[in-house]
Amino acid sequence: MGVFDHAEFDDHESLHYFYDASTGLKAIVAVHSTALGPAAGGTRRWSYSNESDALTDVLRLSRGMSYKNAVAGLKFGGGKAVILASEETPKSPELFRAFGRCVDSLGGRYITAEDVGCSTDDMRYVREATQFVSGLPQDAGDAGGDPSPWTALGCFGGIEAAVQARLGADSVAGLRVAVQGVGHVGLYLCRLLHEAGAELVIADVNGDNLNMTTDAVPATVVAPSELLFADVDILAPCALGNILTSHTIPKIKAKIVAGAANNQLSTPADGIRLAERDILYAPDYVINAGGIISVAAEYYGEGSEEDVRSDVGRIRDRLQGIFKEAKETGRPTHELADELARKMVAAAR
Ligand code: NAD
């Protein structure tokens, strides 16, 4: 299938395939929109089954970044990069420098940062080859650095908004929360939930990350295959996308789905399925914008850590607005968020 006929092609402005012979790096960058500013979005390093899955991922993720950046009110369009991971191309400074040269060749149309499979340290090597990168280590008090704690903080506020809207409660104290994936964001989120008195159920396919989390907070560990269907009040997906499907939704016991993972809905019909089951869904790109808010402040050199904290706090208000409208109109939350995002991108175009 060609790109223009691809189911996930959505008027993307450009698509860039990169290969670096010296490191074996294979990467794809998708620029969905530059209407609101340079296309910004993290780099995902993942072992895809095939190139076609990587293309699907980068097309969906880059559109999601356009929506996320627009709704968060940032001077960024939407883009995303994927690095096709393999045993022959392990993580190395050279690999990320080579990737930095790829980003640099786009002349600032695309700005990168860390996403799944990449860290703040990796971005330091990218920075050696390009200025078009954010999410780098910062001095205390300065905006920026690892975006994950900010993503977790925004999610926590979004979860509280959902709890108020769906369960009529003021806090998560005493509620059971299932966190799928305890990596960078998931671990920070677990800490916040635990401090607020929630009971945690967690799963991860990475044993080290599970151990790090159970060392930090009390949590019941379940098998990854059971997590989505755990007997909990809230499901917080913090691993990968495509988890809310016609097969999984009928078995979900949680009354709220609110977490950091991108592209949680497999298709828009799954947003309707959730609403039909009266499961309140926090649209992923609205609730997980904390990290990119921090990335934007760092990139533009605007604002302090405290300003970022206050901007991330507004995620809660945005979701409260969406939940209220959903209740008044009977429309699914993902539709309301998509409508708002599309209008904002179209107006800028
Ligand atoms: P990460 O790679 O640090 O963590 C992801 C975790 O999920 C890993 O521990 C991994 O082992 C686990 N995992 C993968 N498949 C799983 C499965 N089937 N069941 C259970 N666990 C599984 O990534 P992250 O930075 O924490 O990001 C998590 C999600 O949040 C991703 O979807 C990412 O795109 C999204 N997100 C992250 C940020 C950020 O600031 N890091 C910002 C916005 C959105």
Residues whose N, C-alpha, C, O or C-beta is under 5 A from the ligand:
A	BS01	NAD	E114 D115 V116 G117 P147 S148 T151 Q180 G181 V182 G183 H184 V185 G186 A203 D204 V205 N206 N209 P224 C238 A239 L240 A260 A261 N262 N288 G291
